Amino acid sequence: MSDEEATYVVEQVTISESEDEFDYQEVSVESEEESVHEEQDYESLINATKPKTETAQPPIEKLESKFTYSNESTDDFVRNFLVRLGMQKTLEAFQAEWYELKAKGKLKHEDIAPVPDVYLKNQELRDLVSGMRKDLEKAQLIAEKAKATWDKLRKKRDFHKMHHNRVQQEKVKLCTDIDKLKKSHEQYENRYKELAAKYEAAMKEKMLMKLERDRLRGKVESLEKSLSQTHQEAPPAVDTKKLTVTKSKTKPPGAPWPAENRPNPYLGITALEPVHIESYTCNRTYKGHQLAISGLALHPRKAILATVSDDHTWKMWSITNGELIMSGEGHTDWVSGVCFHPKGTLLATCSGDQTVKIWDFVNAICMSTFTQHTQAVWNVDFHDTGDFLASCSMDHSLRLWDISTGKCRQSYRGHVDSVNHCKFQPYSNMLCSASGDKTVSVWDMRSAQCVQTFYGHLNSVNHVNYSHRGDAIASCDSDGVVKLWDVKMVRERTQFDSGQLPANVSIFDKSGGILAIGSEDGGIYCFNTLTSEVVQTLTQHEQGVQDLVFDPNGRFLVSGGADATFRIWQ
């Protein structure tokens, strides 16, 4: 239908009175007040005409009006449909053609009749079905998610159930093992009591034997003195040749053994102040060697430091200005340990070439070389008298060297792995050793007997050291664990942890209240031995710390590391 056909024209028409066949009379308009009076008169008239019986009847109930739904006609249905879809052009064409056909009477009655309800209901049902389909799709998605969640939860339930069953089985097994251990513990407890009683009896017997030995020794000495006095009073006529032979037989083979009961000067000092390690910082750093520094030693009287390295050399430095004083070459492999003579005139070194050398740096010569070890030598330590030198080796043994004769005086065997470090107890005849067999042993240097063995480390013991009082031993192992042992009570006092990497060295300060630990991670961990707390952590070395040494007066700490440097902390 074109736009011209869809155009509507409005014409103006004038209606005259003559065109109508009816006669019209003018009606006067009453006022509102008159209409009101008429309504009131009409109501009074009705009330008067009502019979008297009606007054007694109950009031008539008012019926509420209800809206009835009439069916929608065909043209309204089509028109609403087009309006809902926004088809305005089609709507205009439909209206023009519909009314034209209706005016001409070409539409049948069934075409104009209202739309049956079934179409409307079908449309509503279609809308309902489409909505339900959307809900069904959403429900299917939710069901799939719920199913996936259920599968996950079921798998987790099965896993936890299996884990629970395994834990129950392990629990039963552990309970069985605990019961067995309890039974074995009860069996061994009686055995332990028997051994403890035997040990106490043996110690008492040993003490009695020692007292008896000392008594007999004193008696022999008194008899020798009396015999010498009698010889001086009346010398017999003896051949000089025989006398010379007798004197040569009675001549001692070397330096005499140290006396047993020598006083430790540190035991008389009751109040030794610990070093103020918490204020220490790296004061100076020196590049001492070409390779890693493996050992340090301080001169007993002068401000001189000795260092040994994997570059086969040892060097002596002035601590005040860091100048090189002396350098020694003679070892054919890495040098692992160094120690000053108590008088400060000699220097002992040990090496991977299986030798121990004693250097006279006053005359700048190698005074002695000991070659009886069959494998690499790890450490050396002078006795406080200066007459003996102890060395430990990878050949599972320790050796005691007589400085005066240059020979091996004693050999200590009992470890089943490499002996990594050795240290004399201050002012005594005891020698302590740390071994790769996870034990720490104490030896009598005169009888070469193992007096005590400390068990507790779970890995190779790298270093051992005594406190200045001689009542405590510190030992460190390859697990980074450092144990503090009570010498008198023969038990573990406390334990320190320096990390996951091996602990290479542990030393006491002069008071015994501070323990410094050198670790393979390049850190120096300082603990308070009384509270077991970390006091200070020094971390300047780029590689592992191999050795530490405290100044006897507590003024500074020297550390040597695998980064070929030694540092002074002050």
Secondary structure by P-SEA (a helix, b strand, c coil): ccccccbbbbbbbbbccccccbbbbbbbbbcaaaaaaaaaaaaaaaaaaccccccccccbbbbbbbbbbccccaaaaaaaaaaaacaaaaaaaaaaaaaaaaaaccccccccccccaaaaaaaaaaaaaaaaaaaaaaaaaaaaaaaaaaaaaaaaaaaaaaaaaaaaaaaaaaaaaaaaaaaaaaaaaaaaaaaaaaaaaaaaaaaaaaaaaaaaaaaaaaaaaaaaaaaaaccccccaaaaaaaaaaacccccccccccccccccccccccccccccccccccccccccccccccccccccbbbbbcccccccccccccccccccccccccccccccccccccbbbbbccccbbbbbccccccccccccccccccccccccccccbbbbbccccbbbbbccccccccccccccccccccccccccccbbbbbccccbbbbbccccccccccccccccccccccccccccbbbbbccccbbbbbbcccccccccccccccccccccccccccbbbbbccccbbbbbccccccccccccccccccccccccccccbbbbbccccbbbbcc
